[in-house]
Amino acid sequence: MKLYTFEGDPGEQQVGVEADGDLIEIPRYEGDMLALIRDGEVGWETARRALQPSYQCYPLSRVQLLPPIPRLGKILCSGLNYRSHIRENPNAVFPEDPRFFAKLPNTVIGPGAPILHPGEAYQVDYEVELAVVIGKTMFRTKEEDVMNHVFGYTILHDVSSRYIQFRDNNETMGKNFDTFAPIGPCIVTDDEIPDPSKLRLRTFLNGEVMQDHTNEDWIFPLPRLLAWLSSAMTLELGDVVTTGTPAGIGYFRHPQIFLQPGDTVTLEIEGIGRLENPVVAME
């Protein structure tokens, strides 16, 4: 299933399931995707039952999509997890263990919402990432068990200010400008993607392909990433964990390419869909 959070009627946040280009409202959850995830099998069955003609239906093309989980808790992003991305960075080395950084709730926006550009000097860059939505609490979970804790998958755009990130190694600030984490367009439940290591990821900047790889290029597979994180901290339902970005980012291109006001960035992951956002100048 593809599950969305959206504004069907003005000011009314709703949760829906996609069917043939329409969104069918799941009224039980009143716009609360976390409640659906928390209900486990009951949530799944409620969403499945919504696939009936008697439920309220909205054309997908006419609604305002919101972040699938509007009130995110932890957002933990894997860094340097694609071999191609490490090879394009002359200063990078292959890590012995997964490495992560956090993105904060202020960064989250939904499909179509503007990425606020702070100015040319900040070197604003793009990164497509497959993101995992946690469905069951995890702590010190073994690699062979972690996939039982995955609810589904979405797309996260890890927007970055390279000037801040690489100046004095200030990754936390460089990754956490307001609007620097578009997420969406939906959550695809894990049964729809039986092997997340076989997906193709692409980034388009004003229609031109910037990144185009499969995540067979991962250094650390998904079970390793999640087990490593849960060895240190509790991962709770609704938390989001990303899996890194492949080669093609703007900073390591020759010449460099950075996002500018007026640009449109589209991220695409097969089996999930497309996440598109305009770039506008920060006032």
HELIX and SHEET records of a PDB file:
HELIX    1   1 PRO A   27  TYR A   29  5                                   3    
HELIX    2   2 MET A   33  ARG A   38  1                                   6    
HELIX    3   3 GLU A   41  ARG A   49  1                                   9    
HELIX    4   4 LEU A   60  ARG A   62  5                                   3    
HELIX    5   5 ARG A   83  GLU A   88  1                                   6    
HELIX    6   6 PRO A  105  THR A  107  5                                   3    
HELIX    7   7 GLU A  120  TYR A  122  5                                   3    
HELIX    8   8 GLU A  143  HIS A  149  5                                   7    
HELIX    9   9 ARG A  162  PHE A  166  1                                   5    
HELIX   10  10 ARG A  167  ASN A  169  5                                   3    
HELIX   11  11 GLU A  171  GLY A  174  1                                   4    
HELIX   12  12 ASP A  190  GLU A  192  5                                   3    
HELIX   13  13 PRO A  196  LYS A  198  5                                   3    
HELIX   14  14 ASN A  215  ASP A  217  5                                   3    
HELIX   15  15 LEU A  222  SER A  230  1                                   9    
HELIX   16  16 GLY A  250  PHE A  252  5                                   3    
SHEET    1   A 5 CYS A  57  PRO A  59  0                                        
SHEET    2   A 5 ASP A  22  GLU A  25 -1                                        
SHEET    3   A 5 GLN A  13  ALA A  19 -1                                        
SHEET    4   A 5 LYS A   2  GLU A   7 -1                                        
SHEET    5   A 5 GLN A  64  LEU A  66 -1                                        
SHEET    1   B 6 CYS A  57  PRO A  59  0                                        
SHEET    2   B 6 ASP A  22  GLU A  25 -1                                        
SHEET    3   B 6 GLN A  13  ALA A  19 -1                                        
SHEET    4   B 6 LYS A   2  GLU A   7 -1                                        
SHEET    5   B 6 ALA A 181  THR A 189 -1                                        
SHEET    6   B 6 VAL A 108  ILE A 109  1                                        
SHEET    1   C10 CYS A  57  PRO A  59  0                                        
SHEET    2   C10 ASP A  22  GLU A  25 -1                                        
SHEET    3   C10 GLN A  13  ALA A  19 -1                                        
SHEET    4   C10 LYS A   2  GLU A   7 -1                                        
SHEET    5   C10 ALA A 181  THR A 189 -1                                        
SHEET    6   C10 VAL A 150  HIS A 157 -1                                        
SHEET    7   C10 VAL A 128  ILE A 134 -1                                        
SHEET    8   C10 VAL A 240  THR A 242 -1                                        
SHEET    9   C10 ILE A  75  GLY A  79  1                                        
SHEET   10   C10 ARG A  99  LYS A 103 -1                                        
SHEET    1   D 5 ILE A 115  HIS A 117  0                                        
SHEET    2   D 5 GLY A 273  ALA A 281  1                                        
SHEET    3   D 5 THR A 264  ILE A 269 -1                                        
SHEET    4   D 5 ARG A 200  LEU A 205 -1                                        
SHEET    5   D 5 GLU A 208  THR A 214 -1                                        
SHEET    1   E 2 VAL A 124  ASP A 125  0                                        
SHEET    2   E 2 SER A 160  SER A 161 -1                                        
END                                                                             
